[in-house]
Amino acid sequence: MTERPAGGRPGVHQVLATLGYGDAIGNEVLGIQRVLREAGFASDIFVETADPRLEPLTRDFRDLLDASRPDNLLIHHFSIGSKASRVAYALPDRMMLVYHNITPPEYFAGVHRELAKLCFRGRRELRAYARRCELAAGDSEFNRQELEAFGFPDTAVLPVVPDFSHLDVAPNRLMAGQFDDGWRNILFVGRIIPHKRIEDVIRIFHAYKTDWNPRSRLLIVGSYGGFDKYLASLHHLVADLGVGDVHILGQVTNEELTAYYDVADLFLCASEHEGFCVPLVESFYKELPVVAYAATAVPSTMDGAGVLFDTKDPERVAALVDAVLSDEALRDRIVDGQLDALERLQRRDFAGTLLGLVDRALTVPKRPLVDVAWDFWSQFEAMDRLEELRLDRPALYKALPEAPDGPQRNAAHRAAATGTERAVTRASEESRGSGQSPD
């Protein structure tokens, strides 16, 4: 149990589904905890899962039950629904929701059916928190406006102030060095995922290489895990266009990422949905001119710097890219403007803003407790036991009868599954009651 500091000051804890290593949300969560602890708050991070390198910094979300106090504040980083989210929802603590955006599900239709379903459910579930939270903060003005549209009555912006320490490393040129040869290198960094519109980046590059500079290449850096169909469609597009020198490089280390930024001449982004887009400001930091599609949060992230375009016509955007790359004085002015925007971003008082929002969430009238199912906690405990059995005794779940063919197939399968879960639950209770291990 988290001990409360002398004087009975409320604890301010964070809740999220997973804590990733080196990603924007993970860095923000750790930064929030640092500010809160320096301000004298007891502050832990409760997660379902964490990168093994970060696990020692976290607590299991089930421990929220012991840490919960009606006057505590939970800073809940909402994602695509999770067990941690639902436990936090049911607790009596005050809540400040932090919204990093959920991609609209239509971007994943026909590409990743399960993710489309999760995004749909996540955006729907988010609405339930409007009556649960004392305060809801987006990490950009765009995200704050989405919260307002979802019905949250009290909203604010908790700005992203990126940490660039992952780029302040010695570059690993083992792979990137082969591209440091006098050719023009156009770079994109980000997950290989449909709403990033990598296909538009490829079409723009094809137009630039064909019409303006044959001695050019496109470097696409980012993970494509789970999006094999989308990756295959990109390879098909490259083949159909007959464009050479497109390199889809996958996920890289920080040392390799730094090297790719170093060899690049321009950052090109055609993404249609961004809650913030950290690679834009990474490019500012690496003094790489940015040409980006003016959609969602991108214009506010760029803050008047870089070059925005509002068309997906490859020929027109390619001409814009050439104008930047062929005019050194223009390029220098763009980079200077980006550095000014980066300075404005880094001057933001993140700590002061965070503590002001925490004080606001702790002092506004507390929202009435929300209704949850009367058997929520017994269901939670039962599912916890089932999860243990899935991990420790998976053979129990291989006893499901084969579903029959015909119109009754789905109903029969559901009935069989329900019966098996009840049997497994009884088996678990009996083994616990007899003092036997479930192993």
N, C-alpha and C positions, 0 to 999 in steps of 0.2 A: 504494500500500500504506500502511496506517495505521502510523505510527511508534509504537513503544512508549516510554513515558516512561522516564527513567533509573531503573535498578534493576530493570528487567524486569517491572514490574507488569502483570498481565493486562489486556487490553482488555475492555471491557464494551460490546457493541454491541447495537443493536435491529434486529429484522427484522420487516417486515410487508408485506402485499400493497400497500397504498396509503396515502399520507399525505394526509388531507383538510384543507382550510382551515377553521378555526373550529369543527370538530366536537369532541366530547368526547374521542375517542380521539386525534385529532391533537394536541390541547392537552396531553394526558397524555404522549404520546411526547416532545414538545418539553420538557415539564417534567422528565421523567426524564433526558433528555440534559443539561439544565442542571445538575441535582443531581450527576450522575456526573462531569461535567467539573470542577465546582467541587471535587469530592472528589479530583481528580487522575487520574481514569481517562481513557484514550483511549476515545472513545465516538462512533461514527458511527451513522447511520440508513440502513439498506439497504432499498430498496423496489423493487417492480415499476413502480409509477406514483406520481405525486405531483401535487397541484395546482400549476399553473405558478408560483404565488406562493411555493411552498415548495420547488420543485425545487433551488434552490441550497443548501438545507440537507440534501440527501439524497445518497446514492450508489446506483448501480445494484446490484441484488441479485447480479449476476454477479461483482461485485468481492469478494463474500464469499470466493471461492476464494483470493484473494491475502491477505485480511485474516485468514483462519482460522488459529488456533493451538490445540493441544490444551488449553492452560490458559486460553484466553479463555472468556468467558461470553457467550452469545447470549441476549438477552431477546427472546423470540419472542411477538409479539402474534398469537395464532392467530385466523384468520377462516375463511371457508368454503373452506379448501384453496387453495393457490396454488403457483406455481412457486417463489417465494421460500421458502415453508414446506418444500417437498420438498428444496430445496438445503440449507437449514439442518438438516433431519433427517439428511442424509447426511454432514454434516461432523463432524470429531472434537471440536469445541468442546463445553464444558459448555453446558447449556441451562436457562434458567428460563422457563417458559411463563406468559404473562399472558393470562387468558381473560376476554373481554368478553361472552360468551354468544353462542350461535347459536340463533335462533328455531326451535322445533320445526317440521318441514316441513308438518305437517297444516294449519297456518294458511294456507298458500299453495295448497292443493289447489283446483283449479278457478278460481284467480285468476291465478297466475303459475307455470306448470308448471316452467319452467327453474329458478326460484328454489327451488321445493319440492325439486327434484332436488339442487341445490347444498347446501341446508341438510341434507338427508338424508346426503349424502356427507360434508359437513363434520363432522357429529356422529359419523359412523362413523369418519372418519379421525382425529378427536381421540383416540380410544382408543389408537391406535398410539403416541402420544407419552407414554403412561403409563410405558413402559419406556425412554424416551429422555431424560427430564428429571430433573435433580437436584432440582428444586423446581417446583411449579406454583402460581400465585397467581391467585385471582379478584379482580376489583375490587369485589366485595361478598361478604358472607357467603353469600348465595344462590348466587353463582357458585362460591364455594369448595366448597360442598356438592355442586354438580353435578360438579365435578372429582373429588371423593371418590367419587361414584357411578360415574363413568367409570373408576375404578380407579387413580387417581393416588395413590401411597403417601405422599407428603409434600406437604401443601398449606398455603396461608397466604392472608391477605387483604392486598392492596395497595390501600388505600382511594382512592377518587376524591375529590380535593379540587378542586372546580370553580373555574375562573377566570372571574370575572364582568366582565372588562374589556370584553367585547363588548357589555355592557349599559350600560357607563359612557360612553355616547356621546350626543350631542345627538339627541333623537328626531325622526324625520322624520314629521310629522303629515299629509303630503299625502293619504294614504289613511285612516289611522286617525282623523284629525280629524273625519271625517263621523260617527263613532260616539260622539263626546264630546258627548252631547246630553241627559243626564239619564236615559236608558234604562239598564236593567241589562244589562251586557255579560258574558256567560259565555265564557271563553276556553279553548281547547285548543291546545297547541303540541306538535308532533311529526310524524314522517313519516305520511303518509296511507297506511297499510299495515294489512293485516287484523288482526294481533294487537293493534293499538292499540284495536280495537273502536270505531271512530268511529260506527258505527251505533248503539251503545248510548248514546253521548254525545248523539246526535241524538234518540233516543227519550226520554231523560231531559229534555232541553231542551223537547221537545214537551209533555211532561206539565207541566213547570214553567210554560211560557208559557200553556198552556190552563187550568190549574187555579189558578195563583197570580199570575202577572204578565204580562199581554199586552204590556206595554211592556218587552220584553226581547228580546235577540238573542244568537245564537251565532256566535262568531268562531273559525274553524278555520284555524290557521296551520301550514304545513309542506309539504314537497315531496311531490308525488304522481307523480313521474317513474317510468315503468315499470309503474304500477298503474292503467292506464286503465280496466280492467274493474271494479276495486274502486271507483274514483272514480265511474263510471257507476252502480254499484249504490247509492251514497250519494245521488246526485241522484234516482234513482228512489224511494228511501225518502222523501226530503223531499217529493217530489210525491205519493206515496201517502198520506202522513200529512196532507198539506195544511198543513204548518207553514211559516210565513213567517219571514223574518229570519234565515235560516241562510246564513252567508257563508263559503264555502270559498276561502281567499285564496291558497293556494299558498305557494311559497318566497318569503321576504322578506329584505331586507338587515338588518344588525344595527340600523341606525337605525330601520327600520320596526318590527322586533321590539320594540325598547324602547318605541316609541309604542303598540303594541298592549297590552303589559303595563300601560302607564300608564292606558289608557282602560278596562281590564278591571276588573270588580268581584269575580270569583271564577274560580279555575282548576278545571276539571272533567276528571278522568281516569278512564276505564273500561278501561284497558289490562289485558290478561290475561297478558302476558308481558313482563317488564322485567328486565334485568340490573342496572340502577341507576335510570335515568330522571332525567336532568339537568334537564328542565323543571320538575320538582317543586321542586328547590332554587333554580332561577332564580326561581320564584314566591315562595319564601321571601324571597329577596334583594330582590324588588320589592314586598314587603309585601302580597302578594295571597293571601287565604285559599284553601286547597287542600281540595277534596273529592275523594277518590280511592278506587278499588276496591282492596281489600286482597289483592293477588295477587303472587306471586313476590317480587321484591326491594322492592316498593313500601313495605311496612311498615317495613323496616329503613332504607330511604332517608329516610323521614319521621321516624324516630327518636322516636316518641311525639307528634309534632306534627301539625297539620292535623286533618282529619276523615276517617276511613276508613269505608267501607261494605262489607258482605259479601253484598249482594243485587244482582241485576240487575233488580229490580222498578222500573220507571220512576217509578211513583207514589210509592213510599217514598223513593227517592233525591231526587226532586223536592221532597218535603216537607223533606228534610234541607237541600237547597240553599236553600229559602226561609227556613228557620230561621236559617241563617248570614247571609243577605242582609238579613233584616228586623230583626235584633237587633244594633244597633251595638256594644253592650257585649260581646256574644258574639264578634262579629267581631274586636274589639280583642284579646280574650283569645287567640283563635286565632292572630292575627298575632304577638302577643308570644311565644307558645309556639314558633312557627316560627322566629322570630329567635333564640331560645335554642338550638334544634336546629341552626340554621345556625352559630352560634358554636361549638358543640361540634364540628361537622364541620370548621370552619376551624382549630380548635385542634389537630387531629390532626397529629402530626409526620410528614408525608409523607416528607420527606427522610430522617429517622432510620429510619423503617420501611423505605424502599427500600434504604438502605445496609446495614441489618441483614439483609435478605433476600439482597442481593448477596453479603455476606460468608458467609452460610449456604450459598448455592449454590456458592461458590468453595471452601469448606472441607470439605463433606461428602464421603465417599468417592465417587469418580467412578463413574458407572454404566458397565457394559460397553458397548463400541461395538455399535450395532445392525447387523443384517445388512441390506444393500441389494443390489439386483440387481448381478451382476458387471459388467454393461455399462451401469450407471446413467449414468456420465459420458459415455460415447460416445453414448448416447441423448439426453442433455441437449444435447450439442454439435450433434447432428444436428437436433434440434428447434429449436435456436437458429438454425441456417442456414435451416431451412424458414420460420421466422418472418420472417427477413430477406427471403426470396424472396417471401413473401406480401405484404410491404409494397412491395418494390422492383420485382418482376416479377409482378404479379397475373395477367397474361394466361396464365401457365403453369398456373394453376388453373382456367382456363376450358376446358381441353381434355378434361375428364372426359366420357366417353360418356354418353348418356342411358340411365338405368337401365331395363331391360326390365320389362314388365308380368308379372304372374304370381307364383307362389310363390318363384321364384328371385331376385326383384327385390333384396331386401336383400343376399343373399350376393354377387350380381354387382356391386352398387354398392360393397360393401366391397372386393371384389377389384380393381375398377377404381381405387378411391381409393388402395389400397396400391401398385398398380403405378405410378400417377402420382407418388406421393411418392418411390418409388425412382428414377424417371426424373429427377425434379426434383433429388434429392440428387446423382445422378451429374452432372447438368448443372452444378450448383453447384461440385462438386469439379473438374470439367474446366475451368471458367472460372477458378477460383482457381489451378489448376495451370498454366494458360497465361499467368497474370499479367493476365488481362482482368478488368475490373470486371464485377460481376453486374448492373449497371444496364442 
